Amino acid sequence: MLQENALVAVYTDPQRAGEAVRELEKTGFNLSQLSLASIVAPGKGAAAACYSDGTHVKCWGEPGSLWNSLRSVIKGWAFLSLPDIGPMLVSGPLATWIVAALDNAAIFSNLSVFGATLYSIGIPKERVQYYEAALKDGHYLLIAHGPAREILRAKGVLASIDGARFESTSPDVAEAVEDSDSRQAGDGQGQGSEAPT
């Protein structure tokens, strides 16, 4: 796993998370640089199932419609049960990175497996707990990674979707976004909200 530019968007609504993926796809964002993660059954007593029909992964239950709509869009899936987080479904490169973090757990002794994964892609340690808490609360994490220019473009797309909280780990992107946010705040057209730091 290499540290690189990353953008993390948090969605409370699965429809908004799906909309974000589809909007990124429309703009030509490289979807192999996109990951999505969520708890499979955030509510007590909620049933959920993820299974293969021989050709595709299918999901049943509360998160099923989102995951089923994205199964051909984001490649690479994993169903995981992690300590302190529970059962979760992950698609994209993040799935492989979590498995690699399991193999290297001793290196990140003060972080959870999920936290070590986020840290390894450039998420600051002080932000890891925020994203873990968001995941535990049943929110959806959409993670884009890659060159700063692509991440800046992704941030522009995601800013147009209501209900997103996001932040970037790229200094270039953060500076450009701050300039853009300042201009938008001046004309009252800013959308979305930054994750608290």
N, C-alpha and C positions, 0 to 999 in steps of 0.2 A: 504494500500500500504506500502510495506516495502522497505527501502533502501537496495539495494544489488548491486552486481557487474553488471555493464552494459557496453555495447559496442554500440556505435552509428556509423553507416556508412551512408554517404551521397552519393547518386548516381544522376547524372544529366540525365542518360539514363535509361528508364524503362527496357530495355532488360538486362542491367547489373544488375539491382536490382533483376530481376527474376532469372538471372544466379546465383547470390549470394545465394538466397534462395535454389535453386536446389542443389548447391554445398554443402551447410550446411546439407541439407537432405541426400545427398549421404554419408556424413561422420558420420551420426547417431546423429547429433545434435538434441536435444529435441526441436522440432518445436513449442511446447506449450510455449517455452521461447523466442519466436521470434515474433516481431511486425513489421508492415510496415505501413507507413503513407504517403499520398500525397494529394495535392490539386486536386480536381476533374477536374476543368477546368481552368488551369493556364492562358490560353490566352483569350483575349477579343473576344467575338463572337464565341467561341468554344462551341459546344453543347456536353453535357455529360449526361448519365443517368445510374443509378444503380437501379436495381429492382430485385424482387424475382420471379422465375418461379414456385414457390410452393415447390421446393426442394433445389434450390441453388440461391445465389445472382449472378446476371449477370450484366455486365457493357457494356455500349456502348459509343463510342467516343474515343478520343485520348488515355486515359489510359486503355481502355477496354481490350486489348490483355494481358497486364500484370496481371490485376486483375482476369480476367477469367482463366488464366493459374494457378493462385495460390489459387483459391477458395476452392479446396479440400485439400490443403496443410496446409494453416494457418487458424486455426479455430477462430471464434469470430469476427464479422464484425460490423462496425458502420459507418453510414453516418452522419456527423456532420457539422454544420455551426457555426463557432466560431468567435467572434469579432476579428477584426484585422487580421484574417487569411482567413476566408471565407469557402466555402464548401470544405470538405475534406472527404476522405475515409480512414478508419483505420481498420487494421485487427490485430488479436492477443490480448494479454492481455492489450495492450495500450488502446484499445477501452474501456474496462471496467474502466481502471484507469482514463481516461479523464472524464467519467461520474461521477466517485467518486470525482474528482476534482471540477466538477460543484456543487456537493452537499456541498463541503467544501470551496467554493470560498472565504469566509470571512477570512479564515486562511491565505490565500496567497494574501492579498490585493495588494501587489506591483508587482505581477506577473499575466500574462494572464492565462487563464485556461490551455492552452497547456503548457505554461512555468511551471505552478505549477505541472503539471503532470510529466514533465521531472525532475523537482527538487525533487519530491517525490520519484523517483527511483534512486536518487544519482547523477544526472547531476548537476554540479556546476552552481550557479546562473549566473556567468559570461559567461557560455557557452550557456545558454538557448536562449539568443537573437540570437546567431549565428545559432542555429538550426531552430528557428522560421523564420529567414530571408531566410535560405536555402529552407524551406518549401514554403514560399511565392514566391520564385523565380521559383517554379515548380519542385524542386528536390524531390527525394524520400528518406525518412528516414527509414533505417532498424535498428531495435533495438533488440539486444540480451541481455538477462539478466539471471543471475543464479550464480552458484558457480564459483569462480575465475578460476579454472582449465578449465571449459567448455568455459568460455569467452576467455581465452588464446587460446584454440583450435579454436574457432570461428574466432578470429583475424587472426590466421595463414591461415585459409581458405579464408577469405575475402581479405587478403593481396595479394593473388594470382590472384585476379580479377582486371583487369585494370579499372581505372576510379573511384576508391573509395577514399574517404577521411574519416578517422575514428579516433576515440579516445576511450579510455576506462576510466571508473570511478574507476576501481579497482587498488589500489597501486601495488598489486602483479603482475597484468597483465601489468601495465604500466612499471614496472621495467624490467620484462621479455622481453617485447616488445622492450624497449630501447636497451637492450643487443643484441637482435636479429637484430634490425635495424642497430646497430653499426657494427655488423659482416657483414650484407648484404651490407652496404654502402662501407665497405672496399673491397669487391669483386665485387662491381658494379651490384649486382643482386637485389637490393631492388625494389619493385613495390608498387604502390599506393602512397598516400601522406597523411601525418597527417593533421588533421584539425588545422588551426592556433589557438594558444592559446592567 
